[in-house]
Each structure stands twice: as C-alpha cells, then as structure tokens.
C-alpha cells in the first residue's frame, strides 16, 4: 500500500506542529451505565498543521491525563517534520514506539488521535475524502440507531423503567432503531430487572423497531447466557458486550449458545479483535476509531471481518471528529447493504458545539456521509474557549 496522496504521489508538505486540545463540559445532570456515572463529557483533540497551513483533526478516546502527554512527548516527535501522507508508515512507527515504551500495552487511544488527524490531512492535501482514499465510498448516507437510555441518580426502579421506555419510544420514532443499556446491578438490582427493562422497551417501541441491548460487560459468562436467552424472546437484534473484554472464551461460548447476535469490540485492541474474529466469537464487530488505533487499524479490522462475513458497526461516542471519521469508514464497507451508525443521544455539549454544521438525521433515520476532503468535518476553534481546560505547567 502506498503511503502517499492518491496512493501514488508523495506530498511536498511536511508536518510543522502537533497540538493537543483538552476539552471538558460538566453536565447539569449526570447519567450512568453498568460501570460508571458520567458527570462530565471530555475530549482530547489532536490538531496537526503542515508547513503550508493545512490542518488535520483527530480525537483520542478516554481520559485526557496521560493520553495528552503521550501525544506530545512520545508521538509528536515521531511525526513532526515528516510527510503527512505517509500515514501507514507513521502508524507503524508510533505503534512500535508505544510498544517499546510501555511493554505490556500499546497506547492506542493516543495513536488513534494522531492517526485520524493524519488521515484528515492526507485527504485535504489530495482534495479527496478519506472514504475515497480507502478505496471509494459505497454509499452516500447511513442508517442510524439511537444510543442513550441511561440510568439516573436516585430514581426508583419504576421511575427508571418509565423514563427509559419513554426515551426509547421517542428515539425510535425519530431514528427507527434504538439501543438499550442494561446492567442494573450498578444500582443494586439484578439480571431479572434487566430483562424486565428490555421487555418494557420492546413494548414501548413496538415489534418492528430494531432493538439492540448493551450490557457494558456487566455479567460473567453464565449470567450473560441466562440474560441472553431471556431477551431472545423480545427479538433483540444484538447483545453487546455481555462479558468483560478479556473473556474471549466467554464471547465464543455465548455465540455458540445464543440465537441473538453477540456484538463487541469497542474495548479491544486490533490483535484481540483479530483473535476474536479468528475464533468465531463475534457476530458483529465494533471497533472505535478513537480507541483502536485510528482509521489505519479500524480499516484493517474491517477488512478481516468482511472477509469472514461479519458486519462492522463502529462504536461512536465522541465529538464531530469521531462521528465524521466513523462515517468515512462506514461509507467504504463491503458486503453490508445497509450498515449502521451509532448515533449518541446522551448529553454532550462538545458534540453539539464543536462542529460547523451538524449531522442531521433524515426523516427515514439516515445520516449523510460528509462530502468534503479529509474527514469532511469543519471544527469551530472559537468554541474551544468555552470548554478548554488548562494545560499542565
């Protein structure tokens, strides 16, 4: 594969600077899922500028602290002064440097942010979208499903049920498909209450609406099997993250035991996803471009998944950078007549305020793939002043 603009002509531009942009927005009302309460939305953006003034944007998954320093101290020296279109080569060098530095892990969220910014630059310098550089877009828009339906502080169980079911109904009316969060053990309940929540959501949205269920690895394999068999009665489209990410055997066993599709991947590395796909442990693979290693890694995972007939549905839970990057990847997917975009409906001012324009949902529940060069998203840098947090001294 050529590391070049248009896969053939090397760029004359070089990378002048790599900057991190740490952002935070405190929420008026926290919400929760099976593992944690969300009291603020944060993002670490990566801004890479070339000597001709072209700017590329990326986004890193996870905490700002630590990831910011990895980008500025470990990765920036690797890419500064280099050809911004040599994306795959720079990815490999960043990966190798991260593995050498940390031994037991590779800092993939940090690499993801830089990789996305490099792909954005590569497309802008070529005057083409990332989808075009990946081989060409196969669709101009993508059907969306609504993520949301989180838990609230101090609400009685009956109130949780009623509010979540009503929210799911509203999202189903708008987008046509929804994903429920379960794992009420976080609030002191159990699997029976999770199954009842799914039943109530199905009753609220109706029989024909695709309904996904996400446990955020709340269960061990035996409990996940019990819950999975119970929710099959409600025509669930997929059962997401039923067990902890490291339980590869649990994923494989559940795929054999259940009729409902088993989905996962947002917490896995490229090597782990390759193993899960090779072992036949997933029905749906869900890499997150901000966490798995950027477009470079996600595209490789998608290639392997598609070769095995496994649908790819990226996990998306970030700013307009994450949304645009995911749409560019989804636009290229083969063997899927109508792939999904995860459309986050939870509170996130960063998602709403940072992008110029918006990702509107059409009346038939579809979102357009950005047409501009690179990732196709324009970032409002003036909005940073409302959310930017102080850099460490």
Number of C-alpha atoms within 10 A of each C-alpha: 7 14 19 19 22 20 15 10 12 15 17 13 18 18 23 17 16 21 16 24 20 21 19 19 17 14 14 9 11 16 19 18 23 20 14 9 15 15 14 16 19 23 22 26 26 28 20 27 23 22 13 12 11 17 19 29 28 31 31 33 24 16 13 19 12 11 21 23 15 16 25 16 11 17 22 20 14 16 24 17 15 16 21 31 30 20 25 19 14 22 24 13 15 28 18 13 17 21 15 12 13 10 10 9 11 19 22 26 26 34 31 30 30 35 32 33 30 34 29 30 29 30 25 22 23 19 15 21 24 33 27 20 20 19 12 16 20 15 17 15 22 20 20 24 25 25 23 21 26 20 24 18 12 9 12 10 15 9 12 18 21 15 17 23 23 17 19 26 21 16 21 22 16 18 21 22 25 30 28 25 23 28 24 23 16 16 17 7 12 14 19 12 16 21 22 15 24 26 18 18 25 24 13 19 23 13 11 10 19 18 26 23 23 21 23 21 20 22 20 13 19 13 15 23 19 16 19 24 17 18 22 16 12 17 17 21 21 23 29 27 23 29 24 18 18 11 13 18 14 20 27 18 15 26 20 14 12 17 15 20 19 24 26 30 24 21 19 18 22 19 12 15 25 16 13 20 20 13 13 16 23 26 22 22 26 26 29 28 32 33 26 29 29 31 29 20 23 24 19 12 23 24 15 15 21 16 12 12 14 19 22 28 23 26 24 23 19 22 25 25 28 27 26 23 31 26 27 27 25 27 24 22 25 18 13 15 8 15 19 20 23 23 23 20 15 14 17 19 17 21 22 14 19 21 19 13 13 13 19 10 17 14 11 12 19 20 21 17 25 22 16 15 20 30 34 23 25 17 18 12 11 9 13 17 9 12 20 16 14 9 10 7 3
